[in-house]
Amino acid sequence: MVSESRDVDPEETQEWLDALASVLEHEGPSRAQYLLERLWAQGWVRGLHPPGLNTPYINTLGRAQEALRPGDPWMERRLRSLIRWNALAMVMRANDNQDELGGHIATFASSATLYDIGFNHFFRAPKDDFAGDLLYVQGHSSPGIYARSFLEGRISEKQLENFRREVGGKGLSSYPHPWLMRDYWQFPTVSMGLGPIMAIYQAHFLKYLINRGLLAEQGRRVWAFLGDGEMDEPESLGALALAGRERLDNLTFVVNCNLQRLDGPVRGNGKIIQELESVFRGAGWNVIKVVWGSGWDALLEKDKSGLLLQRMQECVDGEYQSYSMHGGAYTREHFFGKHPELLELVSDLSDEEIYQLKRGGHDPQKVYAAYHAAVKHQGQPTVILAKTVKGYGTGHAESVNKTHQIKHLDLESLKVFRDRFGMPFDDDTLAKVPFYRPAEDSPELRYLQERRQSLGGYLPQRRHDSPLLPVPDDVELAPMFAAIERPISTTMAFVRLLNILLKKEGLGDRIVPIVPDEARTFGMEGLFRQRGIYSNVGQLYEPEDRSQVMYYREDVRGQILQEGINEAGAMSAWIAAATSYSVNQLPMVPFYIYYAMFGFQRIGDLAWAAGDSQARGFMLGATSGRTALNGEGLQHQDGHSPVLASTVPNCIAYDPAYAYEVAVIIRDGLRRMYQKQESVYFYLTLANENITHPAMPDGVEEGILRGLYQIRTAESGHRRVQILAAGVMVPEALLAAEILRDAFAVQAHVYSVTSFNELRRDGLEVDRYNMLHPSDPPRVSWVTQQLRGQKAAVVGVSDFMKIHADQIRAWVPDVYHVLGTDGFGRSDTRERLREHFEINRNYIVVAALAGLAERGDIGRSVVADALQRFRIPVDALYPGRA
């Protein structure tokens, strides 16, 4: 049904409006809201549909609803001006002398008031037993946060001078990076889109800890500062429904709607605020729009015709950008000039006064009122959509399309900036763009320190140390070290280990199992009843499998985080758990188990952010390997997750073959992360292929952890090879060794390679040491130590791309042939797949014989005979191109 485009009965319309005004005046907003809802309910029954999820293009809070801002407005404006200047100076000085180190002026210029009100009145630091609020700072705004810390005395002028000059450890990172500024930044928020989803799951995880009774309810709040252009990232909006569904009233988004992204308008032909309002309202959020500054209040009150609101509604963002850029006279002509009544409305205002009519995000009173309403609101997360001007106050850089890239202001723009914000520089000094900090006992700095002390201290700040957790001993892990005769997969071996860990006092309640809707695939459904699946409302229904032992049990105190078919969300929950030791001083041990193919490949940016965050925990890529997961095909078969894991500097990746290897590795991870407090995280591949698991041999723990140890010793003989096999290829390698012995009189040492990645790291460190210490006795890599002295060809094989095993070539002391699964996966049996990818026992034998022939130990005819014996098609296309 289409609504009327014009008012056919103004008198009747006015009667309805008068009735609404009377109810508001005499009975209050609650009664008026109730009546409107009843009217719409009747309208639905009779076939009427509401116009959408948008409210008018004005502030959500009327002037009468605004909480009044406390404090000293003049002093706060003065401090805000100083912060603006130092942020500007920092970026300009970083780009002097042709260094061009980058940085961004315009973003913080548009959002200075949004941060300032928070720091002066709302953001609470950790103090005593209070753990503090959590800030996700928009990456491009970092200069402004540094500038505030400079005034606080936390950052020196020398550090400001070294903005984006980090080598040597005395500079400031370009964006929020906890890895680079370990006492300062709480969370990384770049690349764009990561801040929103991580903030949502941080708030979600705080509620999880509170509901499980592990964390006291302190009213802490997660604040996430975002850009309107950033909201186009799928991660920015993809988890909004979770926040709405779980009523995360500990979460506030502040979206800086300056209407511009890097190249131009965000929605030049529309309204980004209205678009975002509908999205957030639809997801169950409380939406507060801060569109217009206080100067517009009187105009709206004087506008009896409704034309001003109509004009506000019909203008698109591209026009609003032009009004900011071209000034008051242009705005009078093109905005107000459309209707004579609107021109009359501003007839007593000069062009300069029209230009000074602020956007809401630049009005401290409007921003304060919005923040105050947000923290008082219960039962919903809140988003504040604050309209601002990109490059606000920067003269010629204000609102131009290229403002995001501007690193310098010309002298005239600097003069405008100086005069507008009252900086105490003459023209000669101004040209040098100096930093400026008033005396320690100045009124400005006294006020600044007073405000922060009233809120507990300084933010951002990051804490390091946390209580230690116990680690299982050999007795507790004995079932994992013993032989397991019934064939099981390493996935099931991990589930057995997880049950042992869950029962350990002091550790079990800190474990956070996280699954993206695949627990049954991984054999974890037994935990449903034992530990419960977390739900903020418990279980409001009786599950259909209630009569079964392993029924689907949801519980407000549930331990399992079942995040649905949502790898990005599950990874964000994992990051929140993996950084709890710092955020909450409460170490948690997250085990995130998922389809390996949908890990690093799908959430690589979040895996990188986890490293930056100094996350501590375990990621487990189940159903890993290109051929171990038979039947699923191209998009499911993982042949490269350890390769991708190797790109994260503090990710320790393993590809275990046996149950005891899994136990040794995870115990070492617990020891390193939760006792030694190393800022690393572990990735383990797990397979779904059932094999028998031998008992752990004596003396192999060091080799398991360093990446390689021997599991089969060659018998005596003059023709020998060494086979390095990883994960699911270990059984194939052992069978290949028997074929070599029985059919070709070749003896084989077989090694289990638990981590090609760690072997490479060790080799690189050894090489570096030897290069830098020429006078010292040369060190020897672990690979070389284990293989040298055998005078034997070497074969490396894994269920991953050839580059995975090939990365240790520099330290293999003999002829080295590598087998792997280059190319796209496909559906078939494991046997057929391993034949296709040329990694089965027969290909291992051929590779070993080829290595011997290359060394001159046998003739090449032996290789030809083997190819014929195994019926290997020598003219087949290379699988990596097939």
N, C-alpha and C positions, 0 to 999 in steps of 0.2 A: 504494500500500500504506500502510495506517494503522498507526503504531507503537502499542505497548501503552501505555495510559494509567496502568497501575499495574504494580508489580513483582510478577510471579507466582512468582518464585523468587529471593528475596533472597540466598540462599546462593550460588547460581550467579553472580549479579551480582557479589557480593563477590569471588568467585574471579577473575573477569575484571578487576576493578579492581585486585586485588592483583597480578595478572600484569603489568598495565600499570605499576604502581608499581615492581615489581621491575626491569623493563626500564629505566625511567627512572633508577633508582638505580644499576644496575650497568653499563648500556651507553649511557646518555645520551639526550638528546632526539632526536638525528638518527635513531638506531635505532628509537626509539618511533614517530617520524613515518613512517618507512619501512614499519613493520609495519602501521600504521593505513591507510596508502595502499594497501597490498597487500590488506588486508581489504576495503576499500571497492571495489577493483577486482573482487575476486571476488564481492562483493555485487551489483555492477552486472550481472555475467554471469548471476547467478542471480535477477535480477529485483528486487533491493532498490534503493531510491533513497535518497540521502542526505537529511537533513532540511532542507537549505537552505544558504544562504551565511552564516548567523549563527553566531557563537560565543556562549557563555553571557554573561549580562549582568554581567560582572565585568571587571576590568582585564586587558588582553592580557598585560601583563608581570607575572609573579609576583614576589613580594618578592625571591626569590633571583636573578632575572634583572635586577634594577634596578641600573644604574650609580649609585654614590653621588655625591651632589651635592657639589662642592667649594665653597670660599669660606666666608664667615661668615654662617650662617643668620640670626643675630640682626640683623646689620647690613642684610642684604637685606630682612628684614621691616620694619625701620625705614624704609628708603628707599621701599619699596612703600607704606607708610602715608603718607609725606609726599606721594608722587605721587598717591595716592588723594585726599588732602585737597585738594591744589591743583587737581586736575581738578574736584572737586565745587565748590570755591569759584569757579572760572572760570565754570561754567555758572550758578550761582546769581547771581553778580554781573552776568552778561550779561542777566539777567532782572529786575534791580532797577529801580526808578523807572518802572515801567509800560512799559519798552521792549520787553520780551518778545521778545528776539532768538532765543530757542530754544536748542537744545543738548540733549545727552543725558547723563544721569548714570548710568543703570542699566547700559548696555552695558559701559563700561569698568570699572565696579564689579565686573562678573562676570568680566572677562577680565584684570584687572590682573596676576595671577600668570602668565598665559600670555605676556604681553609681557615681564614683569620677568625671567623665566628666560631668555628669548631675548636681551634686551639685556645681561644680566650674563654670559652664558656662550656664546652661539652666534652672534649677528648680527655679522658681520665687516664693517668699513668699508673703503672703498678706501684703500690705502696703498702707496706706491712702485709696483711693477708689478702688485700685486694689485688687481683692479677692484672687489672688494667684493660682498657678498651683496645681494639685491634683496628689498625688503619691500613687500608689498601689504597695507596697513593697513586694517582694517575701518573704514568711514567714520565710524560713530557712536562709535568709540573715540578719535577725534582729540584730545579734551581730555586724555586720559591721556598721549598722546605729547607734547603741548605741555608738560604738567606735568613730565615727565622732562627735556625740553630746558631748562626753567626752572631745574631743579636743576643741570644741567650748565653753566649760564651762557650758553647759546646764545640764549635768549629772555628778554627783560626782563619785569619786573613790569608795566611800562606796556603791553607787548604782550598779556600775559594780560588786563589790564584792557580791552583792545580786542578781545577774542574776539568774532568775528562783527561787528566794526566795521571794515570794510576800506576804505571810501572814504577816500582820503588816503594809503593805502599803509602805514599803521602798525599795522594790526590783524592778526589771525589768521583764516584762512579757516575756514568752518564745517566743512568736510571736507577730505580730501587733494586739493588742487588745485594742480598744478605751475604753471599759468598765473598764479596769484595769489601763490604763494610759490616763486619760481623757483630759489632756492638750497636749498630744503628738501625738499619732497615729490618723491618719485621718480615716483609713479604715481597717477592718479585712480582711485578705487574705487567711486564712486557715479555713477549709480544702482546699486542692489544687483544683483548678478549679473555685473557687468562685471569685477570683480576676479578671480573664479575663471577665467573663460575667457581673460582677458588674461594671467594668471599661467601658465596651461598653455602658451599659445603663446609666451610669453617663454622658458620653459624649452626648448620645442621649437626656437626660433630660436637659442638659445645652442648647442644641440647641432649645429644646422645649420652655424653659423659654425665650430665646432670641427672638425667632420668635413670641411669645405671647406678647412681649414688656414688660415683667416683669423684665428682666435682661439686662444690657447693654452688648454689644459685646466688650470684652476686650482682645480677643486673648488668653484666658486661655487655658491651655492644660492639658489633662489627660494622665499621664504616667503610664503604667502598666508593672511591671517587673515580668517575668514569667520564669519557667523552661521548658526545652524541654520535659522532662518526664511528667510534669504537663499537657502538651497539649493533652495527651491521655484522660483526663477527658472530658466527653461529654459537660459539661458546658464551657470548654475552647474554643471549636470550634463551638459550637451550634449556636452562635449569630453573627458569622462573617459576614453573608450575610446582616444583618441589618446595620452594620457599613458601609459596602460597598454600599448598596442601598441608604442610607441616606447621603453618602459622608461626613462622620464624620472626617473632616480634623483637628479636635481638639483632636484627639486620636492617641497616639503612643504606640504600644506594643514593648517591648524589650525582646526578648526571648533568655535567656542564654543557648546556645546550647553547653553544656559541654559533651554531648554524653552519659551521665550516669544518671540512676535513682537510686533508693535505693539499688537494688540488683545487677545491672549489666548494660550493654549497653541499651540505649533507642531503637536503631535500629542497633544492631550489624551486621546484614546482609544487611543493606541498608544505606541510608543517610537521617537522620532526617531533615537536612536543606532543602534538595531537596524536600522531602515530604511536609514539611510545606510551602515551597514556592509555590508549585502547589495549595495547599488548599487555601492559602491567595490570590493568584493571581486570582484563580477562583471565589473567593468571592468579587473581586473588590478592593482589597487593593493594595497600593503601597508597594512593597517589596524591602528592601535594605539588601543585604547579606554582612556581614562583616566576611569573611572566613579566609583571610590571612593577616598577619602583613606586615609592610613595607619592611622587609627583603626579602620577596618573589617577590617584584616588579621587581627588577633587574633580577632575575632568569627567570621570565615570559617574560621579554623583550628580554633576550638572547636566549630564546627557540624558534628558528626559525622553528623547525620541528613540533611543536605542541605536542610533546611527554609528556612534563610536564603537560600540561592541560589534556591530555588523561589519564595520570597516576592519576592526582587529581580526575578525573571523575570516574575511575574504582575502586578505593579503597573504601572499605566500612568502616563504623564507627568503627567496631570492630578492624580493622587494625589501624585506626588513634589513637585509645585509646592505642594500644600496642606501637606505635611509641612514644607517650608521656611518657609512663611508662618506656620503655627500653633505651631511650637516643639516642644520636647522631650516634654512630657507628651502632646500630641496624637499625636506620632510613636510614643511607647511604646504608646498605646492602639490606634491604627489600623494601624500597620505591624507592630510586634512582637506586638501583642495578638491577632493572628489564631490563633496557636498557643501553647500554654502553654510549649512548649520554647523558643520565641523570647523569651518574657518572662523565662524563667529565664536565658537567655543574657545579658540586659542587666540582671539584677537588682542587680548591684553598681554600676551607673551611675546617676548622678543625672539628672534631666530636663535640666539644663543640659549635662551631659556628652553626653547623647544628641543634643541640639541641635548641639553642637560636633563631631559626627562629620561630617567635611567631605566634600563632593563632590570628586572627583579633580582637577578643574581648579583648585581652590583649594589644593592641596597641592604646595608647591614641589618636594618630593622626587619625587613621582609625575610631575610635569610635566617635571622635568629628565631623569628616566629615559626618558620617551617621546621627548623631543627627541634625546637621546643615541642611542637606538636608531634613530631616523629618519635621522640623518646618517651612521650606520654602515651602514645598509641599502643594498645594491646590487642593481641590476637591476629595480627597481620604484619608481614614485613612492609617497610615503607620505602617508596622511591620519591625523591625530590627532583623534579624537573625544573632546573633553574636556567632561565634565559639570560644569556650574557652576550658580550661583543668580543670577538676574537681580536687579540692585540689591543685590548682596551687601554687607552691612555698613551699609546705609542705614536701618536701623531700620524704621519703619512702611512704607517704600517697598519693602521686600524681598519679592520674589515676588508682589506684587499685580498683577492684570491690567493696570492702568493705569501700571505703573512706567516704561514707555518714555517716556510723555509728561510725567513728573514733572520739573520744573525747579527746584523749591524743596523743602527739607526743613524741617519745623517744628523748633522749638528742642529738643524732647525727642529727636527723631531725630538732631539734630546732637550732642546730648550722648552718645547711644549710640555714634555714629560716633567722637567724640572719645575716649571712654573705651576703646572697642574697639581703636583704632589709636594710642593714646598721644599725642594732640596736646597741646601745652603751652599751652592757652588756659583762662582762667577763663570763667565764664558770660557776663560782660559782653563780653569780647573775642570769645567764640564767636559771639555774636549778630551781630557785624559781618562774620563769615565772611572773615577776612583771609587773604591769601596768606602762606605761610611757607617761608622758605629759611634753613637753618642757616648759620653763618659759613663763609667759604671754607675755613678751616683746620680745620673740624669733622671728626670721625672719619667722619661719614656722607658728606660731600662728597669727602673724600680717597679713601674706598673706591669711591665712584661713578666718580670720574675714573680711578682705577687700573684698574677693570674695563673701562672703555671704551678706555683706551689699550692695554690688553693685547689688545684686539680691533681695533686699528687706528685708532680714532677714533670719530667720532660718526655716528649714523644717526637718522633719514633725512637724506640729503643728495643734492643733485642737481648734476651738473656740466654746464657749458654748452658750452665750446669743444671743438673737435675738429679734426683735420687737414683741410685744404682739398682738394677734388677738382678735376681739370681739366675744362674745358668745351670741346666741339668748336668749331672755328673754321669760317669760311665755306668753306674748301677742303674740309674733311671733310663738310660738309653740302651741298656743291654738287649732288649728285644729288637732294636734296630741293627745292632751289631751282629746278631746271630744269623745263621742261614735261614732263608725263607724258601722252603721247598716248593710250596704251591705257587705256581707262577702268578705274579702280580705286576702291575705297572709301577713306575716311579711315582705316578700320581697317587696311587693307593698307598704307596710307602709313605708319601708325605702326609696323607690323611691319618695314618697310624701315628706318625710322629706328632702331628698336631694334637691328637687326643692325649698323648703323653704330656705335652707342654701345657695343655689346658688344665691338667690335674695338678701341676706343680704349684705349691703354695708360694705366693708372692709374685708369681709370673702369670698364672692362668687367667686371672681377672683382668690383666693388662693386654691380653691378646685380642686383636680385632680382626676376625675373619671377614673379608670383603669379597663378594662375588657379584658379577653382573649377570644374574639370572642364569647361571650355569652350574649350580651346586650339584644337581643330580647327575650331570654329565661327568663331574669329577668325583662322584661317590661320596659327597659330603652331606647327603640328606639326613644321615644319622644325627647330625648336629642340630637339626631343626628343633627336635623335641628337647634334646639335652640342654642346649644353650639358648634357644629362642631367636627369632628374627626380630630385629629392632623395629618397632612402630611407635610413633609418638602418641598414638591413641590406643595402643594395645590391640586386641582382636575383637572386633565388633560383630563377628559372625562365627558360626561353627563350620570349620573347614570340612569339605566333603570326605577327606581321608582321616577324620578324627578317630575312627576306630582302629587305625593302623598304628604300629609301633613308631614309625618315623613320620608322623603327621606334620602338616605345615602349621607350625605354631608361631604366631606373632605375639610380641610382648613388649610393653613399654620399657622393660628392663632387659630386653633381648640383647645378645652379644654380637650376633651376626649382622653385618650391614649388607642387606640385599638391595642393591642399587638399581635393579632392573636392567633392561637392555640398553646400557648407557655407559660405555667404557670411559668417556671423558668425565662423567660424574663420579664413577667409581674411583678413577685415578685422583680426582680432586678430593674425595673423601679420604683416600689413602694418604695424600699429602697432608691433610689436616691431622690425621692420626700420627703420621710420621714426624711431624713437627710439634706435637703436643708437649714433648720434653722441654721445648723452649717457650711455646705460647702459654702453656698452663703449668709449667714446672711439674708435669705429670707424664713420665715416659709411658707411651703405649707402643705395642708391638703389632703393627698391622701386617697381615698376610693377605695380599691381594692376588687371587688366583683367577685366571681368565684364559680364554683361547689365545694361544701365543701369537697367532697372526694378527689379532686385534689389540695388540699391546703397543710396542714402540712404533709400529707402522702407523697406528691410528692416533696415538696420543703423544707423539714424539715431542711436541712443544711442552706439554705438561711434564714429561719425563725430564726434560732439560730444566724446567722450573723447579722440579723436585731436587735436582742437584744443587741449583742455586740456593734453594731454601735450606740446604743442609738436612734434608730428610733422612730419617733412619727407619728402616723397615725392610720387608721382603716383598718382592714381586715374583710371581710364579707363573711362567708361561706354559700352561698345560696344553696337551695335544700338540706339542712342538715337533719340529722336524718335517721335512718335505714329504717323507714317505711313511712316517710312523702313523700319521692320521690318514688311513686309507679310506677311500670312498667319498670324501667330502669335496675334493677338487680344488681348482685353481685359486679361489679366493680364501680358502681356509687353511691351506697347507703352508706352514711357516718354514721357510728355508733361509731366513736371514735375521731373526730377532737377536741372536748374539752379536751379529755384525753391527746392527743398529745400537745395541746396548754399549758397544765399545766406543761410541761417539760421546757418551756422557762421562766426563773425567772421574767422577766419584761413584760410578756404578760398578760394582763387583759382580761379574757375570760368570756363572758356572753351567755346565751341561753334564749333570751326573748320570751315571749308568746304573748304579746299584743303590739299594736302600741305605746301606751304611754310609755311602758318600753323601747322600742327602742329609743324614743326621749330623755327620761331621761338619759339613758346610754350614748348616743352619745354627749349630751350636757355636761355631766360630763367629758367625754373624752376630749372634746374641752377645758374645763376649766382646767383640770389637765395638759394637754400637751402644750396648747398654751397660757395659762395665768400663771399658776404656774410653767410651764416649767419643768415638771417631765419627766424623760427619761423612759417612758413606752409606749407600744402600745396596742391597743384594738383589740380583736377578738370577733365578734358577729356571732352567727349562725342565719340564716334566713331560713324560711320554705316556701314551695310553696303550702301549704295547706290553703285553704280559710276558715276563721272563722269570727264570729262577734267579734268586739272589744268594750268592755265597756269603759265608761269614766273613767278617772283616779280617784280613791278614794282619799280623803284628807289624808295627812300625811303619804303617803307610799314611798316617794322619798328615804328616808334613807334606808328602807328595800330593795328597788329595787337595790340600789347601793351596799349594803352590802351582798346581795345575797338571801334574803328570806323575804317574808312578807305574811300576811294572807289575803286571798281573799274571804273566806267563813267561817262563824262562826257556830259552831255546836249549834243545839237547845238543850234544857235541856234534860237530860237523864243520866242514870248511866253507860251506855256502850258507850264509845267514842274511836275514833281513830283520828289520825292526818295524813293527806296525803300530802306529799311533792312532787309536780309535777313540772317538768321543760318543758318549751317550748311547743311543740305541744301536750304534754300529759296533759296539764292543762284542756282542755275541757273533756278529758276522765276521769280525776280525779273528775271533778264536776258531771259528770253523775254517776260515781261510788258512790259518796256521796249520791245521790238520791236513788240508789238501796239499799245501806246499810240502809238508813232511812226507806224506804217503805217496803223492804222485810225482813229485819233482825232486825229492831228496834235499829239500831246502828247509833249514831250521829257522824258526821265527820267535823272537822276543815280541810279546804283545804288551802294550802300555794302555792304561785307561787315561785319556786326556780329559780331565774335568774342566779345564779352562784354557783354551787357546788364548783368550784375551789376557789372562793374568800372566801367561808365559811370555807374551809379547811385551807387556809392561815391564816384567823383570828383565828381559833382554835389552830393552831400550835404556833402562836405568843403569844396567851394567856397562853398556856401550858408552853412555854419557860419562859415567865415572871414569872409565879408562881413558877417554879423550881428555878430560879435565885434570887427570892425575897421572901424567906420563911417568913420573918417578916412582910411583907405587907399584907393587906387584899387581899384574892385571887380574881383575875379577872374572869369574866365569858364570855365565847364565845357567839357570836351572836346567833348561833344555840340553845345553851342551854337557853339563855335568852328568846327566842321566844317559846320554847316548854315545858320548865319546869313548873310544877304546874298543868299540865293537867291530869296526871296519866292516860295516854292513849298510846296504841300501836301506832307505827309510821310506815308508808309505804313510801318509796322513789321510784319514778318512772321517767324515762326519756327515750328518744328515742335513747339513746346511751348505751354503754356497762355498765353492772352492776357495774363495778369498779368506774364508774363516780359518781353515787349516794352513793356508799359505802364508799367513801373517807371521809365522815363526821361522820361515825359510832361512833368514840370515843367521840363525843360531843352530841349525841342524848341520852337524859336522860331516855330512856325506851326501851322496845323491839322494834327492828328495822328490817323490812323486805325490801329487795331491789328488784326491777324489772328493767330489762334492756334488750338490744338487743344483747347479745353475739352471735357470729357466723357470717357466711357469709350472705350477703343480697341475695335477689332473686326477680324475677318479679312477681307481683300480685297486687291485690287491697290493699289499705291501711287496710281495714277491715280484709282481710285474713292474711296480713303480721303481724298485731298486735296480731292476734290470734296465729299465728305461733310462734312469739317471746315472747308470754305470757306477754303482757303489756297492753292489752285492759281493758276496764272497768270491765269486769268479773274477770280478774286476779287480778286487784286492790282490788276488793271486797274479793276475796279468801285470798289474802295476808293480808288484814286488819283483817279478821276473824281468820286467823291462828295466828296473833299477839295477838288477844284477848284471844284465847285458850291458848297460851303460858303463858299469864299472869294469867290464871285461871278465866277470866271474863266470859267465855262461855265454853261449852263442845266441845270436838273435833268433836262430831257428827254434830254440826252445820256446821263445815268446810266440812265434808263429804256430807252433804245435799246440800251445795252450789256447790260443784264439780259436783254432779249429776244434779242439777238444770241447770247448764250452759253447761252440757255435755262435760266437760273437760276430755280428754283422759289421765288418770293418768299414763299409762305405755308408753307414747310417749317419744322418745329420747330427751334428753336435747338439746335445739336449738344451744347451743354453740358448740356442737359436730356434729350437723346434717349437 
